[in-house]
Structures are given as C-alpha cells and as structure tokens.
Amino acid sequence: MAETDRELDQRLETAIMRLLERRADTASVCPSDVARDVYDGNDDGWRALMEPVRRAAWRLVAAGEVEVTQRGRPVMETEARGPLRIRRPRQ
C-alpha cells in the first residue's frame, strides 16, 4: 500500500526531531540528513524528499519545535533562500 502524503509528512517530522535528539543541544541538522534517513533505497532517490523535508521543518517552526537557520541565524520561510539548517529553538 502506498504511503499517503500525511504519513510521509509525519515520518519526516519525526525524523527531524529524532535526529536533533541524537545531537548536542546546540547542533543542527541539514535537510539532506533527514531525507537520507527517511529514504529506503540505496540510490539518490532521497533528493525527491528535499522539498517535503523543508515543508516539514516549516510546520515544526510554526509549532515552536524547531528553528530554521541560514548562516547560523533564524530565518522566516518568506526570506529563506538557499541552504538551510534545522535546530532546536534557542532560548
């Protein structure tokens, strides 16, 4: 049975949080780390998950669970261009 979009969204959000939990409190993860973690194959099919990972990160930002950063500074979705990192929110 094919995975629904919502099931994939949930897996991606869970993977982001799990990868962050495995790292230091100040560490961040690259969206490609998440895509590779979730992708089941041995080829570069994980690349197709990059946009879904970014969308999952923005949902977690809206929920207050993570921050998305560029060059070490939090960015809003409307201003984000290029490479991103995902980290726990800073106090």
C-alpha positions, -999 to +999 in steps of 0.1 A: +000+000+000+014+034-010+022+059+018-001+089+020+012+124+020+002+128+056+021+096+066+052+109+048+048+143+065+046+126+099+076+104+092+097+135+081+087+155+112+095+125+134+129+121+117+138+157+122+131+156+159+148+122+163+180+134+145+181+165+167+176+145+199+207+125+189+229+156+187+241+182+211+216+208+222+234+234+201+237+212+170+217+214+138+208+191+110+208+195+073+175+187+054+195+162+034+204+143+065+166+139+072+159+129+036+186+103+036+174+090+070+138+085+057+146+073+022+146+035+019+167+030-012+204+029-019+203+054-047+199+092-048+161+090-046+164+108-013+167+140-033+130+139-041+123+143-004+142+176+000+111+198-006+089+177+017+116+179+044+117+216+041+079+218+044+080+195+074+106+218+090+084+249+085+055+231+101+077+223+131+087+260+132+051+270+133+046+246+162+075+261+180+095+229+179+125+240+158+142+269+141+153+270+105+186+289+101+209+303+074+244+312+083+236+304+119+207+329+122+170+320+123+151+329+091+114+331+082+101+310+054+094+340+032+131+351+034+148+317+032+168+312+000+194+285-005+209+261+021+191+257+054+198+241+087+173+229+113+180+232+151+162+233+184+149+268+193+173+290+212+161+305+245 
